[in-house]
Amino acid sequence: MKKMNEFGKPFSSFENEMPRGWVWDDTRTFLAVARHGTLSGAAAELHLGIATLSRRIERLEKALKLPLFVRQQSGYQLTEEGAGLIEKAEALEAAAAAFSSGGALATQLSGRVRLATAENLATSLILPALPQFYAQYPGITLELVTDITTVNLHRRDADLALRMVKPERGNVTLRRLGTLGFGLYASPDYVAQREAHRDAGDYDTDAFVTWGETQAHLPAAQWVERVLQGREPALTTTSLATQLAAAKAGLGIAVLPHFLALEAGLVCVAADIGVDQPIYLVIQTDLTQSGRTRAVADFLAELVANNCERLSGWYSH
């Protein structure tokens, strides 16, 4: 049978739930009174009035449903229940101190960090999340470079990169964060006309929007080239944004990232065509110990993790 306190509650039950009405400042007050043994001593330490301290202790006892002190003329003496909470209260005190020092460190980080990434990741993923990053690290300035075809970390053109191509050389550290999923997409009108006049799996008479010669090495461009079998595409472009706009205009089918195409209102013609790409976080190895570079790297890793389903596009299958 569990031992009950005078409030009719088991002594250990507080360990299994977060008490309602609990306030951190009340725990500080509890520790100060426990250490000094008097309200006057605790008041001097916390620079608070005795009446305020008394109300906080009463509020904490009410929240925990436990008597913490025996009030005596000579001072406040811990009850058995109160003494059992000292170690836990001190752990909270240490955690609060660590949290405070961590926040102070974050505000102290400053300087410029140059990040290279694909334009679609910059505009649709990174930029919308930057206000939250700057709120945490107001001293860091992020320089976004989206022309990644000219960026080489080996030449130190950037401090770190979020890219879909695994670097083959250079003094860099890399980590795979997730997957960018691709599919075939077209406008609703194009798909409606297509389904009315041809087999869904037949691309022989389809119009395609694809990459130009300078991007012919991309998996998406190579896939379209294999499908066309020597036919000319309807349009070639040098940017993903242009391909997205062309598909929305009904010019043809394009190989696009699921998350961009779906959010643009395009219709998926084929969800899995085998050109999904890994997303790598690449950092100059000698910058991995830089506080501001690590802050940006952690921000990117968390951002990709929080958007993994959106980026991979598994929900479109």
N, C-alpha and C positions, 0 to 999 in steps of 0.2 A: 504493500500500500504506500502510495506516495505521500511524503510529508507535506502538509499544507501550511501556508503562512496565514497571518491574521486577515489577509485580504481574500482568503479562500482560493488561492491559486498555488499550484505546485511550484516549489522553489526553482526547478530547472526549466519550466515551460517557456521562459523568456528566450531561451536559446533557439527555439524552433520557430520563432516568428519575429517580424520587425514590429516593435511596439508603435501603435498609433500615437501621434502627438509628441514623438521623440524629437528633441532639438539638440544639435551638437553643443551649443553653448551651455545647455544644462549639464552635459557630461563634464565640461570644463569646470563648471561650478562645483559639481560633485567631487571631482578630484581635489580642487583647491580647499574645500571644506574638510575633506578627509585628511589632507596633509597638515592643515593648520589646526584642526580640531575646534575652531571657532569661526563664527561668521565674520567677526571683525578682522581676523587674520586673512581670511579669504578675500574680503572686500578690499583690503589694502593691496593684495597681489593683483586682483583683477580690475581695480579702479572702478568699483561699482558700489552702490549703496547696499546696506544690510537688508533693507526691505526687498530689494530686487533679488538678492541672493536667496533669500528665504522663499520667495515666490518660485524661483527656478527649481529649487530642491523639491518643493511641493509638486510642481508640474512634472518633474522627472519621476517622482514616486508614483504619481497618478498614471503616467504613461507606461511605466514598467509594472504597475500594480504590485509594488514591493515596498516595504518600509526600509529606508536606507540608513537612517540615523535615529538614535534615541536622544531626544532633546533633554539636556540637563542644565542646571544653573551654571555649571562649570564649563559647558561647551557642548559640542556635538560628538557623540560616540557612535561609531559604525555598528550597525546591526550585523548579524551573521550573514544576512542576504547582501548587505552593502559591502562587507568585506570580500564576499565572493565575486563581486563585480569589479574590484579594483584592477585586477590584471587585464580584464577586457577593456576597461575604460582607458587604461594606459596604452593598450594596443591601438585604440582609436586615436589617442593623442599623437602617437608616433606616426600613424598613417596620415593624419591631418598635416603634420609637420612636413612629411615627405611630399604630400600633394602640393603644399604651399611652395616648397623649394623648387619643385618641378615646374610650377607655373612661372616662378621668377626666372628660372633658367630659360624657359621658352621665350619670354619677353626680352631677354638679353641677347638672343641670337640675332645676328644682323649680317648684312652683306648681300651680294648678288649671286644668284645661282642660275646657270644657263641650262635650260632643258630643251632637248630636241625631241620632237614627236610628230606623228602624222597629223595633218590638219583636221581630219575628222575626229580624232581623239581630243585634240586641243579645243575645238569649238563646241563639241557636243558632250564631252565628258569632263575635261579638266576645268575649263573656264567657269561653268556654272558652280563648281565647288570651291573656287578660289577665295570667295569672300570668307568662308569658314576658316580656310588656311591662314589668311591674312589676319583674321581676328585672333588667332592663336599665336602667330609669329609676325607681329607688325613690323619688325625690323628687317625682315627678309624681302628682297626684291627678286621676283622671278622673271627671267627673260625667256620667252617662248620662241623657239626656232622651229618653224613648220616645214621649211624646205629641206627635208631630211636627206634628199638625194645628194646634197652638197655638204652634209654634215658628217664629219668623221671624228669619232671620239679618240682615235689613235693620234690624230693631229691636234687634239684638244680643242676642237671647234665647239664642244659643249662639255659640261660637267657630268651630265647624266642624260639618259635617253629612255623613252618609252617607245619601243619599236617592235615591228613584226618580223624583222630579219635578224637572225642570230649572228653576231659578229664573229668573224673567223680569225681575227688577229687583234693585237693591241693589248696593252696592260689594263684590262678592264675586268670588272666583276659583274656577273650577270645572274639574274634570277627570273624564272618563268612565273608570271603572275596569273595568267589565264589564257583564254582563247577568244579570238575575234571570229565569229561565225559569218559565213557568206552564203547567199542564195541568189536565185534568179528572180528579178522583180520587174514589173511593168505597171503601167497605169491601169485603173479599172476598165477604161474604155478599150484599151489595147487588148486586155485579157478577154473581154466580152466578145470582141470581133474574132480573136484567135480561136476561142472555143467554138464559135459558130461555123468556122470554115476549115478547121484542121484538127488532127489528133493532138491531144494534150502533150504527148511525149515526142512529137515530131518537130524538129527545129529547122527543117530544110528550107522553109519559106519565111522563117522569122527574120525580122530586122533586129540587129544587135547594135548596142552602143558600147564601145570598148575603149581601151587605152591606145595612145599613139605609139609610134615606133620607139621613142625613148623609154617607154615603160613596158615594152614588149616582154621583158623578163618576169613581170609579175605573174603569180599563179592565175589570177583572174583573166589576164590578157591571154595567157597560154591556153586556158580552157576555152575561151571564145574562139581562138584561132583553130583549135582542133575541131570545134563544132562547125565552123564556117566552111572548112575544107576548100579553101581557095576563094570562096565568095567574098565580096567586099562588105564590110560593115556599113550600117546606115550612118554612123558618126563615130569619129575618134576624138578623144579629148585628152587633156593632160592633168585633169583634176577629178577627184571623186565627186566634188560638189557639182561640177558641170554634168557628170553622168547622171547624178540624181535628178537634176533639173530636166535633163533630156528625157529620162524615163517618165517623169511626171507629165511632160508635154506630149507623151504618146509616141515618141520617135522610135521606140523599140524596147527590147529586153536588155537589162544591164545586170552584171554581177556586182551586187552591193552588199555591204554589211547589213545583217538582219536589223540591228537596232536603228540604223539610219533610215532604211527603207520603210520599215513598219511605221515609224514615227512620222514619216512623210506621207503616209496614206497609200503607199504602193501595195500591189497584190503580189503574193509569193507564187511564182510559177513552179519553182523547184527549190526545196528547202535545203537539201544536202547534195552538193555537187562536188565535194571533195577538195575544196580550196580554202577551208578554214585555216587561220594562221595563229600561231602562238604569239602571246604578248610578252615581251621581255623587258625587264628593267635592267638597264646597263649603266654602270657607274665607273668612272675613272678609279682604279684601285687605290691610288694614293689619296683619294678624297672620301673614302668610306668612313674615315674617322672624323671628318669635318662635321661639326654639329649642324650647320645650316643645310649641308647636302643630305645628311641623314634625315633631317626633318622633312625635306622635300620627298626623299625616297619613301619614307614611311607613309607620307600623305598619299603618294601615288599607289603604293601597295594596298592600302586600305580602300582607296577609291575603286580600284579594279575589283577587289574582293567583294565590296558592297554592290557592285554592278555586274557580277559574274554572269548571272542568268540573262540579263539584258544584253550583254556583249556577245555571249555565245549564241544567243537566239534560239535556245532549245525550245522555248515556248511557241515558236513559229512552226515547229515540225508537225 
